[in-house]
Amino acid sequence: MKDTAQDAGGEAHGLAPGRRRARRRSAWIGVLFIAPALVLNLVVIGGPSISNLFYAFTDWSGLGPATFNGFDNAIKLSQDQSFWNALGHNAIYMLFFLTVPIGMGLYGAFALSRIRRGAALFRVLFFIPYLIASVVNAAIWKNILDPQAGLAASLNKVGIHWLDDVYFFGDPSLSLGSVMFVDNWHFWGFLVVLFLAAMTNIDGSRYEAARIDGANAWQEFWHVTLPGIRPTIAFALTMISLWSLLAFDYAYALTGGGPAGSSDLVSLLVNRTAFGAGQAGYAAFMGLVLSALGGVLVVIIGLLRRKEDES
């Protein structure tokens, strides 16, 4: 028996190197498959990122050689009221999209999850605005909200003058809110589909147990649905925070940041500074600051998620 055990042990020891080689080979195969994507990211993302880090500390027009100027761009940015004005608008943008679209998306998804017939049709209808190009969406809404030929003109024909002389994209007090409204119109359907996909993975027995305990629809949503899709909500909050810092297309297409900077965003300011004013180095520093803010947001959200998971 002892000899048999020794033989078995020796055989096991003999197989161990072979298994290690097989695992090592599998790991290398995985690396080879992912290598093209890594190289592409390194070239397309890593290269420009490193270039931006360099040019952020230079006086560069976008053409020709760049002159290193240390922290001059940082000093200039700290005194640039246009930047702080635009950054404040980005903060408002973020606060709005972290609340209103999230709430609308959760409500729409929960309502659709309780529909048995025609649910697929409603999903498509909600998702259509997200599929339409932002420039097309912007053009549609500019025509609808045109005070001369849009909705206001149609209401005037039936004697309703509520929107007379209301310039949604031309009034400094309405421009930013109007841009966010149009952006939300296109975006919240995406959240409906995202949250609905997460809700379909919740075990139905949880809802049955809640109903047996006498829970109503609101209590089911609060105590079963929300905890069940918490990772998806955290993902949405993270992505919306980053997208709010990078928002560009709707503000550019609808108002261009005007009037008088009332709907300006940092991305629009970076674009004008780099390509309009010929200050690409200063614009690169703005982009660097924006990237740093995005990194801080990701870290904060990650810490909050970890704290919540531990509690």
C-alpha positions as CSV (number, residue, x, y, z in Angstrom):
1,M,0.0,0.0,0.0
2,K,2.8,2.3,0.8
3,D,4.5,1.7,-2.6
4,T,1.2,2.3,-4.3
5,A,0.7,5.7,-2.5
6,Q,4.2,6.7,-3.4
7,D,3.6,5.8,-7.1
8,A,0.4,7.8,-7.1
9,G,2.1,10.8,-5.5
10,G,4.9,10.6,-8.0
11,E,2.4,10.5,-10.8
12,A,0.6,13.5,-9.4
13,H,3.9,15.4,-9.1
14,G,4.7,14.4,-12.7
15,L,1.4,15.8,-14.0
16,A,1.7,19.1,-12.2
17,P,4.3,20.7,-14.5
18,G,2.2,19.6,-17.5
19,R,-0.9,21.3,-16.0
20,R,1.1,24.5,-15.3
21,R,2.3,24.5,-18.9
22,A,-1.3,24.1,-20.2
23,R,-2.5,27.0,-18.0
24,R,0.4,29.1,-19.1
25,R,-0.4,28.3,-22.8
26,S,-4.0,29.3,-22.2
27,A,-3.0,32.5,-20.6
28,W,-0.8,33.4,-23.6
29,I,-3.5,32.6,-26.0
30,G,-5.8,35.0,-24.2
31,V,-3.2,37.7,-24.3
32,L,-2.7,37.2,-28.0
33,F,-6.4,37.5,-28.7
34,I,-6.7,40.7,-26.6
35,A,-3.4,42.2,-27.9
36,P,-4.8,43.9,-31.0
37,A,-7.4,45.7,-28.9
38,L,-4.7,46.7,-26.4
39,V,-2.5,48.0,-29.2
40,L,-5.3,49.9,-30.8
41,N,-6.2,51.6,-27.4
42,L,-2.6,52.4,-26.8
43,V,-2.3,54.1,-30.2
44,V,-5.7,55.8,-30.4
45,I,-6.2,56.7,-26.7
46,G,-2.8,56.4,-25.1
47,G,-0.9,58.4,-27.7
48,P,-3.2,61.5,-27.7
49,S,-3.5,61.4,-23.9
50,I,0.3,61.6,-23.6
51,S,0.4,64.3,-26.2
52,N,-2.3,66.3,-24.3
53,L,-0.3,66.0,-21.1
54,F,2.7,67.5,-22.8
55,Y,0.9,70.3,-24.7
56,A,-1.0,71.2,-21.5
57,F,2.1,72.9,-20.2
58,T,3.1,74.7,-23.4
59,D,2.2,77.8,-25.3
60,W,1.1,76.1,-28.6
61,S,-1.1,77.4,-31.3
62,G,-1.9,74.0,-32.8
63,L,0.6,74.4,-35.6
64,G,4.4,74.5,-35.5
65,P,6.6,74.0,-32.4
66,A,5.3,74.2,-28.9
67,T,7.0,76.4,-26.2
68,F,7.1,75.1,-22.7
69,N,5.6,77.6,-20.3
70,G,5.4,75.7,-17.0
71,F,2.3,76.5,-15.0
72,D,1.3,79.6,-16.9
73,N,-1.7,77.9,-18.3
74,A,-2.8,76.9,-14.7
75,I,-2.5,80.5,-13.5
76,K,-4.4,81.7,-16.5
77,L,-7.1,79.1,-16.0
78,S,-7.6,80.1,-12.3
79,Q,-8.4,83.6,-13.5
80,D,-10.5,82.7,-16.5
81,Q,-14.1,83.5,-15.7
82,S,-15.3,81.9,-18.9
83,F,-14.0,78.6,-17.7
84,W,-15.6,78.8,-14.3
85,N,-18.8,79.9,-15.9
86,A,-18.8,76.9,-18.2
87,L,-17.7,74.5,-15.4
88,G,-20.7,75.7,-13.3
89,H,-23.0,74.8,-16.2
90,N,-21.4,71.4,-16.4
91,A,-22.2,70.9,-12.7
92,I,-25.8,71.9,-13.3
93,Y,-25.9,69.5,-16.2
94,M,-24.6,66.7,-14.1
95,L,-27.0,67.4,-11.2
96,F,-29.9,67.4,-13.6
97,F,-29.0,64.2,-15.4
98,L,-28.2,62.4,-12.1
99,T,-31.8,63.0,-10.9
100,V,-34.4,63.7,-13.6
101,P,-33.5,61.1,-16.3
102,I,-32.6,58.5,-13.6
103,G,-36.0,59.0,-12.0
104,M,-37.8,58.9,-15.4
105,G,-35.9,55.9,-16.5
106,L,-36.6,53.9,-13.2
107,Y,-40.3,54.8,-13.4
108,G,-40.6,53.9,-17.1
109,A,-38.7,50.6,-16.7
110,F,-40.8,49.6,-13.6
111,A,-44.0,50.4,-15.4
112,L,-43.0,48.4,-18.5
113,S,-41.9,45.5,-16.3
114,R,-45.5,45.1,-15.3
115,I,-46.9,45.2,-18.8
116,R,-47.5,41.7,-20.3
117,R,-48.6,42.7,-23.8
118,G,-46.9,45.1,-26.2
119,A,-43.8,45.5,-23.9
120,A,-41.4,45.0,-26.9
121,L,-43.2,47.8,-28.9
122,F,-42.9,50.2,-26.0
123,R,-39.2,49.4,-25.6
124,V,-38.6,50.3,-29.2
125,L,-40.6,53.5,-29.0
126,F,-38.7,54.6,-25.9
127,F,-35.3,53.8,-27.6
128,I,-35.9,55.5,-30.9
129,P,-34.9,59.0,-29.9
130,Y,-31.6,57.6,-28.6
131,L,-30.9,56.1,-32.1
132,I,-31.5,59.3,-34.0
133,A,-28.4,61.4,-34.6
134,S,-28.0,64.3,-32.2
135,V,-27.8,66.9,-35.0
136,V,-31.2,65.6,-36.3
137,N,-32.8,65.7,-32.9
138,A,-31.5,69.2,-32.4
139,A,-32.8,70.4,-35.7
140,I,-36.3,68.9,-34.9
141,W,-36.5,70.6,-31.6
142,K,-35.2,73.9,-32.9
143,N,-38.1,73.9,-35.4
144,I,-40.6,72.8,-32.7
145,L,-39.6,75.5,-30.3
146,D,-39.2,78.3,-32.9
147,P,-41.4,81.1,-31.6
148,Q,-42.1,82.2,-35.2
149,A,-42.9,79.0,-37.0
150,G,-43.0,76.2,-34.4
151,L,-45.3,75.2,-31.6
152,A,-46.0,78.8,-30.6
153,A,-47.3,79.7,-34.0
154,S,-49.6,76.7,-34.0
155,L,-51.0,77.6,-30.6
156,N,-51.5,81.2,-31.8
157,K,-53.8,79.9,-34.5
158,V,-56.2,78.5,-31.9
159,G,-56.0,81.6,-29.7
160,I,-53.4,80.3,-27.1
161,H,-50.6,82.8,-26.6
162,W,-48.7,81.2,-23.8
163,L,-45.5,80.9,-25.8
164,D,-45.6,84.3,-27.5
165,D,-42.1,85.8,-27.5
166,V,-40.6,82.9,-25.6
167,Y,-37.2,82.2,-27.1
168,F,-36.1,78.9,-25.5
169,F,-32.7,78.9,-27.1
170,G,-32.3,82.7,-27.3
171,D,-33.2,83.7,-23.8
172,P,-30.2,83.6,-21.4
173,S,-32.5,82.4,-18.6
174,L,-33.9,79.5,-20.6
175,S,-31.1,78.4,-22.9
176,L,-29.3,76.0,-20.6
177,G,-32.6,74.4,-19.4
178,S,-33.8,74.1,-22.9
179,V,-30.6,72.3,-24.0
180,M,-30.9,69.9,-21.1
181,F,-34.6,69.3,-21.9
182,V,-33.8,68.2,-25.4
183,D,-30.8,66.1,-24.3
184,N,-33.0,64.4,-21.7
185,W,-35.7,63.7,-24.3
186,H,-33.2,61.8,-26.4
187,F,-31.4,60.1,-23.4
188,W,-34.0,58.8,-20.9
189,G,-35.3,56.1,-23.1
190,F,-31.9,54.5,-23.1
191,L,-32.1,54.4,-19.3
192,V,-35.5,52.8,-19.5
193,V,-34.1,50.0,-21.6
194,L,-31.0,49.6,-19.5
195,F,-33.0,49.4,-16.2
196,L,-35.6,47.2,-17.7
197,A,-33.0,44.7,-18.8
198,A,-31.7,44.6,-15.2
199,M,-35.2,44.2,-13.7
200,T,-35.9,41.2,-15.9
201,N,-33.0,39.4,-14.1
202,I,-34.6,39.8,-10.6
203,D,-35.9,36.5,-9.3
204,G,-39.7,36.6,-9.5
205,S,-40.1,34.8,-6.2
206,R,-38.9,38.0,-4.5
207,Y,-42.0,39.8,-5.8
208,E,-44.2,36.9,-4.9
209,A,-42.9,37.0,-1.3
210,A,-43.4,40.7,-1.1
211,R,-47.0,40.4,-2.3
212,I,-47.7,37.7,0.2
213,D,-46.4,40.1,2.9
214,G,-48.9,42.6,1.7
215,A,-46.6,45.0,-0.2
216,N,-48.1,47.4,-2.7
217,A,-46.5,48.4,-6.0
218,W,-44.4,51.2,-4.4
219,Q,-43.1,48.9,-1.7
220,E,-42.2,46.3,-4.3
221,F,-40.3,48.9,-6.2
222,W,-38.5,50.3,-3.1
223,H,-37.6,47.0,-1.3
224,V,-37.3,44.6,-4.2
225,T,-36.6,46.3,-7.5
226,L,-34.1,49.0,-6.4
227,P,-31.9,46.6,-4.4
228,G,-32.0,44.1,-7.3
229,I,-30.7,46.6,-9.9
230,R,-28.3,48.4,-7.6
231,P,-25.2,47.6,-9.7
232,T,-26.9,48.8,-12.8
233,I,-27.9,52.1,-11.1
234,A,-24.3,52.6,-9.9
235,F,-23.0,52.0,-13.5
236,A,-25.5,54.5,-14.8
237,L,-24.6,57.1,-12.2
238,T,-20.9,56.7,-13.0
239,M,-21.4,57.0,-16.8
240,I,-23.7,60.0,-16.5
241,S,-21.2,61.8,-14.3
242,L,-18.5,61.4,-16.9
243,W,-20.9,62.2,-19.8
244,S,-22.0,65.4,-18.1
245,L,-18.4,66.6,-18.0
246,L,-18.0,65.8,-21.7
247,A,-21.4,67.0,-23.0
248,F,-21.0,68.8,-26.3
249,D,-23.2,67.9,-29.2
250,Y,-26.6,69.3,-28.1
251,A,-25.3,72.5,-26.7
252,Y,-23.2,73.0,-29.8
253,A,-26.0,72.3,-32.2
254,L,-28.8,74.2,-30.3
255,T,-27.1,77.3,-28.9
256,G,-23.3,77.1,-29.5
257,G,-22.9,78.1,-25.8
258,G,-24.9,81.3,-26.2
259,P,-26.5,83.6,-25.8
260,A,-23.7,85.5,-23.8
261,G,-22.3,82.2,-22.5
262,S,-25.6,81.3,-20.7
263,S,-25.4,77.7,-22.0
264,D,-21.7,77.3,-22.4
265,L,-20.0,74.1,-21.4
266,V,-16.3,73.3,-20.9
267,S,-16.2,71.2,-24.0
268,L,-17.5,74.0,-26.1
269,L,-14.9,76.4,-24.5
270,V,-12.1,73.9,-25.3
271,N,-13.2,73.7,-28.9
272,R,-13.4,77.5,-29.3
273,T,-10.1,78.0,-27.5
274,A,-8.2,75.4,-29.6
275,F,-9.7,76.0,-33.0
276,G,-11.1,79.5,-32.8
277,A,-8.6,81.4,-30.7
278,G,-5.5,79.3,-31.8
279,Q,-4.6,78.5,-28.1
280,A,-4.3,74.7,-28.4
281,G,-1.9,74.5,-25.4
282,Y,-4.3,76.3,-23.1
283,A,-7.2,74.2,-24.4
284,A,-5.1,71.1,-23.7
285,F,-4.8,72.2,-20.1
286,M,-8.5,72.7,-19.8
287,G,-9.0,69.1,-21.1
288,L,-6.4,67.9,-18.6
289,V,-8.3,69.5,-15.7
290,L,-11.6,68.0,-17.0
291,S,-10.0,64.6,-17.1
292,A,-8.7,65.0,-13.5
293,L,-12.2,66.0,-12.4
294,G,-13.6,62.8,-14.1
295,G,-11.0,60.7,-12.3
296,V,-12.0,62.2,-8.9
297,L,-15.6,61.5,-9.6
298,V,-14.9,57.9,-10.5
299,V,-12.9,57.4,-7.3
300,I,-15.6,59.0,-5.1
301,I,-18.3,56.9,-6.7
302,G,-16.1,53.8,-6.2
303,L,-15.5,54.6,-2.5
304,L,-19.3,55.2,-1.9
305,R,-20.1,51.9,-3.6
306,R,-17.5,50.0,-1.5
307,K,-18.8,51.7,1.7
308,E,-22.4,50.7,0.8
309,D,-21.4,47.1,0.0
310,E,-19.6,46.8,3.4
311,S,-22.5,48.2,5.4
